[in-house]
């Protein structure tokens, strides 16, 4: 029989540095002058926002369990 593995729950403290980095990246894409087409900049910003939202949601959900 296969041994079942258990996963440790990680709290907000472990996710905080990653979330802070995502926020900094979002701010940078909004403020610095990148020589990218506007649609590429918008796509990057949208993807970073989605990633940050997904990580925040995962952290909140794991704390409720």
N, C-alpha and C positions, 0 to 999 in steps of 0.2 A: 504494500500500500504506500502511496506517495505521501510524503510529509507535507502538511499544510504550513505554508509560511504565514507569518503575521507581519503586518506592516505597522510601523510606529506612526502615530499621528503627529504631525508637525504643527506647531502653533504659529500665530502671527509673528512671533519674534524671529522665526526662521525665514519667513516670507518677506519681512519688512525690508531687508537690504535689496532684494530683487525688485520689489515694488517701487522702492525709491529710485533705483536705476531706470526702470521703465518710465517713471515720471520725468526724470531728467532727460531721457531720450526724447520723450514727447515735447518737452519744452524746447530742446535744442532744434528739433525739426521745425518748430514754429518761429524761432527767432533768428537762426543763422541763415545766411544767404548761400543756398546750395544751387549749383548750376544744373539743376534737374528741371525737366518740364513740370509744369504745375500739376498735371494729372499724376505724375510719379510721386511728387511731394504729398499730395492728398492721399494717395494710396498708402504710403509709408505711415502717415499720421493715423489713418484709419486702422491699419493693421496693428500698430502699437497700442492704440486705444482698446482694440478688441482683446489683445493679449493681456493687457493690464486688467481689464474687466474680468476675463476668464480666471486669472490668478486670484484676484480678490474674491471672486465667487467661490472658487475652490477652497480657499482658506476659510471663508465664512461657513461654508457647508461642512467642512471637516470638523470645525469647532462645535457644530450642533450635534454631531453624532456621538 
